[in-house]
């Protein structure tokens, strides 16, 4: 892992700056998400202050930085709490997808046979379905037992990405299982589980971080689409930008611009930042694409050479 980050650090050119810009913007959202209880002046579902309701559709001002919407919510607070919701769903969905997809891909590629054919058939069938439609179906199935919270939304998105990790890791494992070091491990009597865990895992997961960052931007877009269509997180469970945009459509048509501007801008910025991280990481982590920084070569002085020869 250390060599992975050293290879990224020792690159130069446009890809490195794309990665840095994406990381900086993403870190800003992470800071707001972590510090949401202290940064946001109100809770995500708070509509009253000292027993009195907040004003409805108040324009941006010194009191309400981003204004208020038609549900008496402070938009700035909703945007800040929405950053926490977005990051929670992204992290949870990607972690579950990796934990399930990577081991299945390694086992399928290494074992082969009927086990491999069944897993490939199932994952290809899931992968061929439209991702948003698949997320909506799982959202319907999970809303009953889990409700309309962050966990249900994350699991709905997880079903979309498990086949992607499975396919990438499985194809890499198929080509790596015939390598010399794997044959040597077999000759020494290593068990299949030991070979997969000790020898294959570290060599076939090199593309997982890049795929994860690219999927993060797509997961955020899927979450916003679910919320916009009314199949995502319920408003009393957490703040979600897609739901806020859906509620603000009528206000935008009436000329009230702030309920749509700020949630939409936050969504665009975070998706752009995650996309920049993914694209930059793809080029800086790939030895065939990255440009290394050349270190200056310093030759010893002539006087030092003469002293050494004496």
N, C-alpha and C positions, 0 to 999 in steps of 0.2 A: 504493500500500500504506500510505503514511503517513496519507492521509486516511481509510483504512479503520479504522486503530487510533485515530485522533483522534475519529472518530465514536463508537466504542465508549467511549472515555474520557469523552466529554462527555455521557454519558447518566446518568440517575438512575432511581430506583425499584427495584422488586423484581427485575427482570431483571438489573440490574447486580450486586446482591448475590448472586444465584444464580450468575452467572458467576464472581465473585470466590471464593465458597466452593468451587466446582468446581475452579477453577485452583489454589487452595491445597492441597486434598487431592491433586490430581493431582501437584503438585510434590513433595509428601512422598513419594509412591510413586516418582517419578523419582529423587529423591535416594537412596532406598534401593536402587533398581535400579543406579544408577551406582556407588554405594559398596558394593555387595554383597560384594566380596572383603574389605573391611575391617570391614563392619558384622556380617556373619554369622560366628559363631564356627567353623562347619564348612563344608566344601564341600557342594554339593547332594546328592552321592551318597556322602558319607563316613559309614561305619558303625563305624569303629574309631578309637580314640585311644590312641596308644602301644602298639599291638598288641592292645589289649583292645576287645571290642565295646562299643558304647554300650548302656545298659539298654533293654530292650524295654517299650514302653508305660509309661514313667516319667511320673508326673503333673507338671504345671508346678511348678517350684521355682526357687531361686536359681541352680542349676547349669544347668538346662534350662528356660528361661523359658516356653516353650510346651509343654514335655513332649517325649516321643519317641513314635514310632508303632510299628506291628508289624513294620516293616522295619528297625528300629534307627536310623532317621533322626532327627535333631534337627529338630523341626517349625518352630522359629523360623528356622533356616537355610533350610529348604525354602521358607518363606513369603517370605523376603527374596530368595532366588534366583528364586523364582517371579515376583516383580515384574519382574525383569530379563527373564525369558522372555516375559512378557505384553507388555511394552513393545516388545521386539524384534519379536515377531510382528505387533503392531498397526502399528508404523511401517513395517515392510517390506511388509505386505500393502496398506496404504493408498497408499504411494508407488508401488508397481507398478500398482495399480488406477488411480491418477490419471494416471500416465505413459502408460498404454494407453488408458484410457477418454476422457480429455479430448481428445487429438488426433483420435481416431476420431470423437468427437461433432462437433468443429468441421468436419472434412473432410466428414462425412456431411451435416450441415446446410447447408454452403455449396455443395457440389458438386451434391447432389440427384440426381435421375434414378434409374437402375437401381442405381448404387452405394449410394445412400441406402436404397433399398428392401431390398437384400440385407442391409445392416448392421442395419437396423431389425428385419427378420425374425429374424436370428440372435440379436440381443440380447434381443428380446422373448421368444423361445423359452427362452433361458437364464434370463431374469428370472421366467418363469412357474413354474419348478421350485422346490420347497421348498429354502430356502437350506441347511439342515443336511444334507439328502439330497445336494445338489450337492457340498457340502464333503466328505462321506464318500466319494463316488465319486472325486473328484479325489485324496483322500488315499490311496485304494487304488491309483490309477494312478501316483502319484508316489512311493509308498513304495519301490518296486523300484529305480528309478534314483537317487533322492535319499536314501533311508533315512527314518528316523523322527525327523528333527531339526527345527530351527526353520524352515529354508528350505522344507521340504516342507509344514509346517503353514501357513506364510504364503502359499504359492502355492495351497494348497487353499482358503483363505479369499478369496484374490484373485479367483478365478473367480466368487464371489458378488457382488462389488461393482463389477466393470467395467461391467456393464449399467446400473447406477444412475448412474454418472458419465456414461456415454454418453448416456443418455436426457435427463438434466438439461441437459448442455451442447448437445446436438443441438437440443433444443426452443428454447433461448435463441438459438442461432445462426440457426435458421430465421426467427425474428422480427427478428433484428438484421441479416441480410444485405440487407434492403431499406431499411435506414436511409440517411439522406442522406449521412453521411460515407463509407459504403461505395460509394454511387453516385458520389460525388465522386472517390474513389480509383480506381474503374474508368475514369471519364472522363479522369483524368490518366495512364492507361496502366499502373497498377500490376498486377503479375501476381497470379494467385489465391493463390499461396503467400505473397506479401508481404501481401496483404489479410488473410489468416487469421492470420498471425503478428503483424503490426504493428497492425492495427485491430480485429480481432475478438477475439483472445485475451484482452486485458485487460478487455473488456467482458462476456464470457460466463463468466468463471471467478469472478465475485463470490460465487456460492453454493457454490462448491467447499469453502472452509474450513468452512462450517457443516455441509455434508453429511459432510465428513471427520470432524468431531468426533462427530457422531451415529453414524456407522458404526464409530468406534473402540469405543464401548461395545458395539455389536452384535458386532463382531469378537472382543472378549474373551469374550462369552458363547458364541459359536460355538467358539472355541478350547477353552473349558472343557467344552463338550458333547462335542467330539471326544475330549478326554482322558478324560472320564467314561465314554464308550462304548468306550474302548480303541483308537480310531483316530487319536489325536493323537500328541504327542511322546512318545517312549519314555523311561522313567525314567532310563536310563543316558546319555541325550543332554542332558537339561536338566530342571530342576524345573518342574512344571506343576500348578496348583491343581486342575484338574479330575481329573487322575489321582489326586492325593492324596485327594480327596473320595471317589472310587470305591473306593479301598483301605480307607477308614475306615468304610464303611457297616456292615460286620459288627461293628466295634468299637463303633459308636454303638448298635447294637441290644443289645450286651452291657453297656451302661452306661458305656463309656469315651468321654467326650464331647470331650476336647481334640483328638484327631486330625481331627475334622470341624469344630470351632468355628473355629479360627484360619485355615485355608485358605478356608473359606466366608465368614468375615467379611472377609478381604482381598479376595476376589472381589466381594462385595456393595459394599464401600466404593469400589473402583476403578470398577466399572460405574456406581455412583451418581454419582461425581465426573465421569466422562466425559459422562454424560447431562446433568448440570447445566451443564457447559461448553457442550455442544451447544445446549441449550434457551436458556441465557443469551445465547450468541452469536447465535442465530437472532433473538432479539428486539432485541438491542442493535445488530446490524449491519443490520437491516432499517429503512430510513427511515420506513416506514409504521407500524412498531410501537414504535420506541424513543421514549423521553421525554427530551428534551434538558434539560441543566442550564442554568438561566437565570442569566446573569451580571448582577451588580448594575450599574445605570447610575449613574455619578457625574457630576453636573453641576458645572461650574466655579463657584467662589465669586463672589459679587457684586463683591468688591474686585478680583478679577482681571479681571472684565469692564470695570470702570471704568478700570483701568490700561490695558487694551488700547484703549479708546476715546479716551484722551488722546493 
